[in-house]
């Protein structure tokens, strides 16, 4: 079992402020295991809404929950979103001594009413699969190939890992999506998901997707929102400001887990990935997700102009701006695009993340950093 102290610390911080904590993330990313680690520290009552017995126990939720104290964990809460209204009543009791940890596989906008019902009483914690900080930087390439889902990463070999991911994709489409009340044919959503994989790291174009699917742009956007809300796709917003240049204002899209991305493109091994045209995009998406996990921030953007200048990732932290470029190359150098981004966006620093070992400086504000030392740049940002 791989320890996840940073995620536990986030949950503890949420409980210091709110009586209700929500741990959100994709199916099979380790939420249940993490909640059981937390439960071992104190008296805890556990409900799993996928367990028929627990679901029946909560068929009369007020009776089941009002007498409880200490930590109460409710897993797969998206199966019963009406619980949010009841929890507001319970946590507002004058002598409430219970804290509620809710686990869900859908974002708040898919679990309708969660934020509104518990506004001011609820803290959200996002959990993804394993990241480099958790598995160790020396496991960079296995994590990139297999992705961060625990059962995929810890599989006995690459073929077993791929088999698990193929089953995960099928189960997600045929069971998980219908359980959220979404009635879209599994094969239609699979086609769309594969299309997103081919556009991984590129700018979203609703018209192109709509033409390929034979649907409207509104429907294509709805499909994208569903996959985003289920933590399968990341929609990276653009940054634009008044700098007298025409800037791109559409988001970029990524498959969030590199292993799922490779599964959708049927790339089984590192050799397959290195010989595929999406090699650079795969590397970029993997690095983006790890930076977001290490920094724990939502202030993330990409930047591009119609003249061709671009920045793969910009992070806003404590009023400062930091840039990241991702290059799958032996010795990346400085480009005009990097220099333009530093000047036009007034970046404090720009790091070029690559798979090599050496670190070197390209300019006063531009340096090349191995992905195995990615935590150095993140620690630098967090300390300022």
N, C-alpha and C positions, 0 to 999 in steps of 0.2 A: 504494500500500500504506500502510495506517495503522499507525504504530508502536504497540507495546503494552508500553512499558517497565515498567509496574507489574506486569504478569503475569510478565514475565521475571525481575523482581526477586524475586517470590514463589517461583519455581522455584529460583533461585539460593540463597535462604534455606533451602529444603527440602533442597537437596543439601549445605549446610553442616552439617546435622544427620544426614541419612540417606543411605545408599547407593542407595536407590530412591526416585524421585519419580513420582507419578502425577498426570497432568493430566487432569481429568475435566470433561465438559461435553457439551451436546447435539451431535448431528451438525451439521456445517457451521458451527460457531461460530468456527473459525479455529485449532483445536488443531494441525493439521498444519503450517499456515503458521508458527505460532509456534515449533514444534519445529524447523523448518528454519532459522529465524532464529538459534536457539540453536546448531544444528549448524554454522553458518558460522563460529563462534568457535573451533572446535577439531576435532581428528580425531574422526570420528563414524561409527558403523555403523548403518544404518537398515533396519528391517524394517516392512513394511506387510502385515498379515495379510489384507487384502482383495485383495492382489496374489497370484495363484496361485503365482508363482515364489517369493516370499518365504515363503508358507505352506508350500511344499515344503521350502525351506531349513530351516524350523523344525520339520519333521516328526520330525527327530532333534535336539531342542533342546539337549541336553547337548553333543553334538558341535559344533553350530553356535555355541554361546555361551561355552563354557568357556575358549577361547583368546583371547577378545576383551579388549581393554583400552580405556580412555578412555570416551567416552560412547556408550551403546548405546540407540537409540530403537526402541521396538516400538509401532507404531500399531494401533488397533482391538484392543486386548488382550482385550476382552470376548469375542472369538471363540475364545479359547483360555485359559480361566481356569486350566487345569492348569499353566500357566507359573509361576504364583505359587509353587507348591511347589518348583519347580526353582530359581527365583531365590533362595529362602532358602538353598539349598545353595551357590549360587555366591557370594553376597555374604558368607557366613560363612567362606569360605576364608581362611586366615591371611594370604596375600599378594594378596588381591583388589585389582585396580587398575581395575576397571570400575565405572561408575555407570550405572544403568538408568533411563531416562525412559519411562514407560508412558503411552500415550494411550488413553482409553476414553470411550465414549458412554453409559455406564451407571454408576450409583452403586455403591458397594461392596456394598450389600445385594443388588443384582442380580447382581454378579459374586461369586458365592458363594465364601467362603473367602479372599478377598484380604487382609482385615485380619488374620484369624487366622493365615494362613501367614507373613505378614511383619511380625507385631507387633513394634514397636520398631525396625524397619528401614526403614519406609516413611513418606513424607510426602505428604499429599494437597494438591493445589492445584485449586480450582474455577475454571473459565473459562466465562464466559457470552459473549453477543455483545458488540458495541461498547457502551460506555457514554458518557455525556456528557463525561467527562474525556478520553476518547480521540478523539472526533470533534470536540470543541469545543462550548462552550455555545451558540454561535450556530446550531448544527445541531439544536437541541432539537426543533423541530416535525417535521423530516424523520425524525429518529431515532424519535420517538414514533409517527408514522404507519407507518413501514416496519419498525420493530423493529431489533434489533442484529445479526441474522445478516449477515455481510459481503456476501454476494451480493445480499441483499435491499436493504440500505442503499445499496450502491454501484450499484444498477441504473440504467439510463439514464433511466427515468421511473417514475411510480407504477404504471402498468399492467404494466410489465415486472417491477417488484418484486412485485406481487400474483401474477402468473403464476408466478414462482419459488416464492413461498410456498405456492401451491396445489399445485404439484408436490412440494414438501417434505412437506406434510401427507400426501399420497398415498403417497409413498415410505416415510415413517416408519411408516405403518400397515401397508402391504403387504409391506415388506421388513425394516425395522429391528426391529420388534417380534418377528416370527417368528425372526429370527437370535438373539434372546436366549433362545430356547427357550420362548416364551410363545405358547400356542395359543388365541388369541381371534379370532373373525372380525373382519376389518378394519372392516366396516360397524358392528358392535356397538360397537367401541371409538371409532369416529368419532362415533356418536350420543352416547356418554358424554362425549367431549371437547367437543362442541358444548354439551352440557348444562352442563358446568363453565364454559364461556365465558359462559353466561347467568347463572351464579351467581358470576361473577368479582367478588372483593371482598366476598363475603357469607359467612356462617357455614355450614360444612359440615353437612348434614343427611342422613345415610345413608339414613334411612327414606324420605325424599322421592325420592332418586335411585333407590332400589330399586323403589319403586312405579312410577316412570316407565319403568324398564327392564324391569319384570316379573321381577326377580331378588331374591335375598336381600340384606340389608344387608352381609353378609360379602363377597359378590361385588362389590357396589358399592365397598366399601372396597379390595378387591383391585385393581380397575380404577384407583382413585385412586392407590394405591401404585405401580402400574406407570408411570403418567404422571409421577408425582413422581420415581421412580427413574431415568427417562429424561430428566429435567431439563425437562420440558414444563410441569409444574404446581408451584407453590410452596404448601406447606402451612404457614401461619403460625400458630404455637402461641399459645394464650391465656396471659396473665399473670393470676394470681389469688393473693391473699394474705388474711390475716385482717384485714379492715377493716370488719366488721359490715355488709357489703352483699352481696346475692346477685349473684354474678359469673358471666359466661358462661364455660363451660369447654370448649366445642367450638372447633376451629380454623377459621380463615378460609382460603379457597382463591383462588388467582390463576392465570391463565395467565401464565407467566413472561415470555415475549417479547410485547411490545405488538403487533408486526407479525403474529404468529401469532394473537393474540387478535382482531385486526381481520379477519384472513382467515376465521376460523371464523364470524364474524358478517357476513362479506361487506361490510365497510366499506372502500372503495377509496381514499378521499381524506380530507383533513382536513375538508372540508365535510361528507362523510358522517358522520364521527365527531362533529362538533360538533352535528349534528342528531339524534343517536341517544340513546335513554334511558340507555345505558351510558357516556355521556361522562365523568361524574364518576368512575365505577369504573375506566375506562380510564386516566384521568389518575393516579388513586391507584396503580394497579398499576405504571405506568411510573415514577413517582417512588419507590416502594418499592424496585424493583429497582436503581435508580441509587444510592440511599442505601446499600443493602447492598453494592454494588460499590465505592463510594467508601470506606466504612468497613472493609470486609473483615472483618466480624464475623459470628458465628453467634448472638450473644446478642440476638435480635430477637423481639418479641412484639407482639400487639395486646391491648387491654384493653377490656372492656365490662361493664356491669352490666345487670341485668334492669330497672332503673329508667330506662334510656335513656342514661346517661353512657357515653362511649366515647373511645378514643384509637386513631387509625389505626395508629400504629407507636410502640413503645417500644424504645429501645436501651439496653442495659446496658454500660457501659464504665468500667473501673477503679473499680468500686464506686459509680459515679454513674448516675443515670437521666435520659435525655433523651427528649422526646416530639416526634412529628411529626404534623401534621394536613395533609391535602391538599385544597385547594379550587380547583376550576376556576371562578374568579370574578374580577371586575375589581378589587374592593377588599374582601377578606374581613375580617370583624370578629371580635371576641371573642365566644365563646358560653359559656353556663353549663356546657356539657359540658367545654370546655377548662379552665375554672377548677376544676371538680371533679377533673379528672384531675391537674392540678398539685398540688392540695391532698392528695388521697387517695393519690397515688402518690409524693408528695414529689419531684417532678421538679426537676432543676437548671435546666432550661429547656425551653420548648416552642416549636418553629418551625412556622409555618403556611406551607406551600409552595404558591405559586400561579404562573400563567404571566405575570403582569405584570412591570413593570420596577422600580417603586418598592419601597423597603424602609422599614418603619416599625414602631414599637413599640406594642403593644396594652396591655401590662402590664409590671410589673417582670420577670416571668419568661416573657412571651409576646411574640413578635415575628413579623412577616410578612416572608418572604424570597422573592425571585424564584428560580425553579428554575435560572435561568442563573447564580446565585451559590450554588448548593447546596454547592459545595465549601467555602464559608466556614464553614458550620455543621459540616461533617465535619472540617475542619482544626481547628476549635475543640475538638471532642470528642477528636480524636486527640492534641492537644498537652497536654491536662490529665493 
